[in-house]
């Protein structure tokens, strides 16, 4: 069982993005840190944050990015990723 439920993680993702300028991104660790102060706890939460973000990306509610490139959330490759809202139509 997750220490923090998926709905709470999703809520924090969108709250953090709403607090940023249009087009800005956040790191998955920003989300985990917003949910836990303890380093061990937030690091343990990172896989859950990525799982929730992947589900949101599958539904086109979120994008995984590295630099200007949008990544496939199923195979983001190695290296840091950022979470960003989809471009507005």
Kinemage of the C-alpha trace (Angstrom):
@kinemage 1
@onewidth
@group {chain A} dominant
@subgroup {mainchain}
@vectorlist {calphas} color= white
{ca unk a 1} P 0.000 0.000 0.000
{ca unk a 2} L 1.247 3.488 -0.848
{ca unk a 3} L 1.886 5.918 1.976
{ca unk a 4} L 0.253 8.623 -0.165
{ca unk a 5} L -2.626 7.828 -2.504
{ca unk a 6} L -2.580 8.508 -6.229
{ca unk a 7} L -5.234 11.231 -5.998
{ca unk a 8} L -3.091 13.189 -3.530
{ca unk a 9} L -0.022 12.872 -5.771
{ca unk a 10} L -2.048 14.055 -8.782
{ca unk a 11} L -3.396 16.998 -6.794
{ca unk a 12} L 0.120 18.076 -5.775
{ca unk a 13} L 1.423 17.750 -9.355
{ca unk a 14} L -1.260 20.097 -10.670
{ca unk a 15} L -0.976 22.487 -7.703
{ca unk a 16} L 2.771 22.855 -8.244
{ca unk a 17} L 2.333 23.378 -11.986
{ca unk a 18} L -0.422 25.954 -11.387
{ca unk a 19} L 1.953 27.910 -9.164
{ca unk a 20} L 4.522 28.153 -11.986
{ca unk a 21} L 4.554 30.393 -15.028
{ca unk a 22} L 2.790 29.145 -18.168
{ca unk a 23} L 4.969 26.571 -19.885
{ca unk a 24} L 7.122 25.949 -16.796
{ca unk a 25} L 7.905 22.455 -15.585
{ca unk a 26} L 8.513 20.662 -12.320
{ca unk a 27} L 10.719 17.766 -11.321
{ca unk a 28} L 9.110 14.605 -9.912
{ca unk a 29} L 11.229 15.209 -6.808
{ca unk a 30} L 9.444 18.565 -6.318
{ca unk a 31} L 6.216 16.599 -5.945
{ca unk a 32} L 7.719 14.028 -3.589
{ca unk a 33} L 9.284 16.766 -1.453
{ca unk a 34} L 5.951 18.577 -1.240
{ca unk a 35} L 4.451 15.398 0.186
{ca unk a 36} L 7.224 14.491 2.664
{ca unk a 37} L 9.867 16.498 4.510
{ca unk a 38} L 12.013 13.485 5.352
{ca unk a 39} L 14.531 12.702 2.590
{ca unk a 40} L 14.212 8.937 2.954
{ca unk a 41} L 10.415 9.190 2.709
{ca unk a 42} L 10.309 11.469 -0.326
{ca unk a 43} L 12.935 9.414 -2.161
{ca unk a 44} L 10.887 6.271 -1.498
{ca unk a 45} L 7.836 8.058 -2.930
{ca unk a 46} L 9.507 8.941 -6.263
{ca unk a 47} L 8.491 5.720 -8.079
{ca unk a 48} L 4.863 6.379 -7.078
{ca unk a 49} L 5.083 9.967 -8.340
{ca unk a 50} L 6.475 8.730 -11.660
{ca unk a 51} L 3.710 6.103 -11.927
{ca unk a 52} L 0.984 8.703 -11.389
{ca unk a 53} L 2.677 11.080 -13.832
{ca unk a 54} L 2.878 8.279 -16.406
{ca unk a 55} L -0.862 7.655 -16.087
{ca unk a 56} L -1.559 11.374 -16.524
{ca unk a 57} L 0.690 11.452 -19.591
{ca unk a 58} L -1.121 8.455 -21.077
{ca unk a 59} L -4.328 10.465 -20.801
{ca unk a 60} L -2.597 13.536 -22.288
{ca unk a 61} L -3.061 15.566 -19.108
{ca unk a 62} L 0.696 15.887 -18.599
{ca unk a 63} L 3.919 15.693 -20.631
{ca unk a 64} L 7.283 14.190 -19.735
{ca unk a 65} L 10.054 16.423 -21.070
{ca unk a 66} L 13.822 16.689 -21.176
{ca unk a 67} L 14.823 20.112 -22.379
{ca unk a 68} L 12.469 21.035 -25.211
{ca unk a 69} L 11.803 17.394 -26.166
{ca unk a 70} L 8.613 15.586 -25.189
{ca unk a 71} L 9.415 12.053 -24.070
{ca unk a 72} L 7.433 8.853 -24.345
{ca unk a 73} L 6.276 8.308 -20.740
{ca unk a 74} L 6.483 4.547 -21.295
{ca unk a 75} L 10.182 4.811 -22.200
{ca unk a 76} L 11.609 8.149 -21.053
{ca unk a 77} L 15.173 6.870 -21.312
{ca unk a 78} L 17.926 7.703 -18.883
{ca unk a 79} L 18.455 11.075 -17.340
{ca unk a 80} L 16.377 13.686 -15.593
{ca unk a 81} L 12.795 14.277 -16.613
{ca unk a 82} L 10.465 17.198 -16.067
{ca unk a 83} L 6.685 17.274 -15.821
{ca unk a 84} L 4.853 19.878 -17.851
{ca unk a 85} L 1.273 20.635 -18.789
{ca unk a 86} L 0.308 19.893 -22.403
{ca unk a 87} L 0.450 22.781 -24.834
{ca unk a 88} L -2.831 24.599 -25.114
{ca unk a 89} L -4.648 24.180 -28.401
